[in-house]
Amino acid sequence: MLGEPDKRSRGASQSRGALLFVHWPPLTTSTPGRIDLNADVGESFGAYAIGHDAGLMNSITSANVAAGFHAGDPSVLRATIRKAKQHGVAVGAHPSFPDLAGFGRREMKMSPHEVEDLVLYQIAAVAGVAHVEGVSLQHVKPHGALYNMAAVDSALATAIARAVAAFSPSLILLGLPGSELLKAGKAAGLRVVGEVFADRAYEPDGSLMSRKKPGAVIHDVATVVATAVKMAKEGVGETICIHSDTPGADELAAQTRAALEAAGISVRPLGAA
């Protein structure tokens, strides 16, 4: 179970389907009145433009940068890191399965050794370009199917954690609260951070609802913003993700940040003092 709901758990309905908002116990490392706002960026490649990166950089505090396995290319990678630096946004690596055609959202069967190596490879790619641009890597967040599979597969989670720790034990590892990924990261001596999604619906066990199901992605702006504020106030995670490929993601991020700050919540990167 990914975070057993407590007795306060309840569903919250919204106009375009039902969002089951699962309450996890607050993380011991969470800071009341503070939250990080992240987005998956750098996912354009070649002639294909994906996401709303330019607008998102005005509102997010951490950027998960694709390393070319599910999206992105060398030029997009460098340009994205430059944008993040310009806006004071912390940079993280966003490794995935080698699945460009499926955008990294298809499950793949790979050995733990193979996963460890491909994650290390992608971390090194993002960190190397960041170094050239005078930016330090803050965190690592697996993408898509790799993220979801590592939430429940301890061997896969351990492989990812080993890769992160091998590159640098100072890196922060993001994952679902209560997941095998965060357990593995903690065992590897990493700082781990629970990530929550204001624009996604959850299953009763705390896992993300499959995108194949109706209502899995929440499009109602008022619902997403209200959920983000609720999540931050109740301490169910230390970072909230806004998906960059959601239509109007840049405006959604702007409204979310404004609402968080209006509620007295400090929005800043995970590594900030």
N, C-alpha and C positions, 0 to 999 in steps of 0.2 A: 504494500500500500504506500502510495506517495503522499505521506502526510495525512494521518487519520483526522477527519473532521471532528471538531469538538462539539459540545452540546449546543453551541450557538449557531452551528451551520444552518444555512437556510438558502432557499433559492430566491433570486431576484428576477422578476420578469421584465422584459423589455419588448419594444414594439415589433422587432423583427426576430422573433424566436425567444427561447428561454435561456438565460445565462445562469448556470449554477455556480455561485461564488463560494468556493471552498475556503474555510478558515483554517489555516495552519497555525500551530503555536508560533509566537514571535521567535525569530532567530536570536540566539544569545549575542550575536555580534551586531545586531541592528541598533541604530541610534534613533531614538524618538525624535520626530520632527525633522527628519532628514531622509532624502531619497535620491537615487540616481535615475536618470531617464536615458535609456539606450535605444539604439536602432541598428538593424543590419543594413550596412551600406556598401558601396563599391561593387554593386552587383551588375552593373552594365558591362558589356564586353563587345569589342569590335564595333559593328554598326548598330548594335542593339542597346537602347537606353532603357534601363530598368530602375524604378524607384524615384524618390523625390529628395535626393541627397542634398542638393544646394539649399533647399528650404529647411530641411530637417536640422542642418547644422546650426541654425539660429536658435534651436530650442533644446536639443538633446545635450547631455553632458558626457556620454560615452558612445563611441562608435565601434561597432563590430565589423571589421573590414574583411571582405571576401578575399581569398587567396588564389582564385583561379580554378579550383576543383569543381565547384558548383556554379560559379559565376565570377565575373571580374576578369581582368587581364593586367599585364604589367603596367600599362599606361594609366588605366583606371585606378589601379592600386595606388600608384604614386600621387595621382591627382587627388584622390580621396583623402589621403593622409595630409596633403598640403591644405586641403579645405578644413580638415579637423584642426590642424595647428592654427590656422588663421582665426578660427572661432573659439579657440580654447577648449576644444572637445578632446577628451582622453581617447586614446587609440587602443583597440584590442584586436586580436586575431579571431577569425571566424572560420575555422576549418570544417571540412565536410568530407563525405564520401566522394570519390572521383565520378561524379554524375552530372556532367554539364547538361546533357539532354533532359534530365529529369529535375533539374534545379536542386539537386541534393535531397529531394524529398522521397526518394525510393529506397527502401531497405536493401542493404547489400550484405552478403555473407562474406566476411573477411576474418582472418585470424587476428587475435590480439596483437601479435607482433606486427602484422601489416598495418593495423590501425594506429599503433604507437608510432610507426615510422611516418605514415602519411600525415598525422597530426603534427609531429615534430617538423616535418618538411614545410608545412603551411605556416606554422608559427614563425619559423626562421625566415620565410619569405616576407611576411608582414613586418617582423621586427627589423629585418635588414634594411628594407626601404625606409621604415620609420627612422632608423638610426641615421641614414643619409640625410633625412629631412630635419634632424635635430629633435626627434620625438622619441620618448621612451615608451615601450609597450606596457600597458597597464594590466590587461586581462586577456583571458581566452574564453570564448563561448562557442561550443560546437554548434553546427548548423543542422536544421531539418531532421532527417531520419537518424543521423548520427547522434544528435541531441536526445531525441526521443528514445532510441534504443538503449543508450547509455543510462537513461533514467532508471531502467529496470534490469539491465544486464550487468552484473558486477564485474565480469571479466573484461567487457568492453570499457566500462567505466574506469577500471584500474589501468588499462592500456592508455587511455586518454590522460589520466592523472600522471602516469609515469612520464609521458611525453612532455607535459607542461612543466613538471618538476625538473626534468632533465635539462630543459632549456634554461629555466630560471625559477628557483623556489620563491622568488618574490612576486611572481605573477598571481593574479587572482583568477579563480576558476568559477564560472557562472553555471548554474543549473537549476532545475526545479527543486523547491524546498522538499526535504525528505527523500530525495532521489539517491540512487546508488552512485551517481556521479559525484554528488557532494560528499557522500561518505568516503568514496575513494580519494577524493581530493584532500579531505581532512587527514586521512590515513597517510597520505604522501607528504604531509607537512605544509600543505598549501592553505592560504586563506581562501575560504569558499564563501560564495554569496548566493543567496536564494533569489531567483528571478521570477517575477510574476508578469502576467500578460493582461492588460486591461481590455485589449481588443480581441481576446479569444475566449471561447467557452471551455469549461472544464468538465471532465467526467467526475462522478461521485468519489473516485479514489484519488483525485487530485491530479491526474494526468490530463494533458491537453486533449480536447476532443479532436478527432480526425477531421482534417479539412474536407474530406469527402462527405461529411454529414452536414445537413442543412443547419444553419445557425452557428457553425463552428467559428466563423469569423464575424465579429460584431462590427457592424457598419454605422450604427446610430451614434453620432458624435456625443450627444448628451449622456448616453449610457456609458460610453467609454471613459469620458472625463469624470463622471461621478464615481465609477468603479476605481479609477486610478487614485482619486483622493481617499476613498474608503480603504483601499489597500495600504496606502502610505500611512494613514492614521492608525490602522490596526496592526501595523508592523508585520505583515505576512511575508514581506520580502524586502530586500535592500535596493533592488533595482526593478524598474518597470520598463518593459519593451513595447515600442511602437513599431509595427512592421512597415518598412519603407515602401513595400509594393502595394500597400492598401491605398485605394484611390483617395486623394486628398490627405495623405499621411502628414505632409508638412504642416497643413492647417490644424490637423488633429493634434499634432505634437505641440504646436503653439498654444492651443486652447488648454491642453492638458497641463502644460507647465504654468500657464497663467492661473489656472484653478488651484494647482498645488501651492503656488506661492501666495495666492489670496487666502488660502487656508492656514497660512503660517508655517508651511513646510519648506525647508531649505532644499533646493535642487542643486546638487553638485556631484562631481565625479566620485567614484568609489575610492580612489586613491588620494583625494583631497583631504587636508587636515580638518 
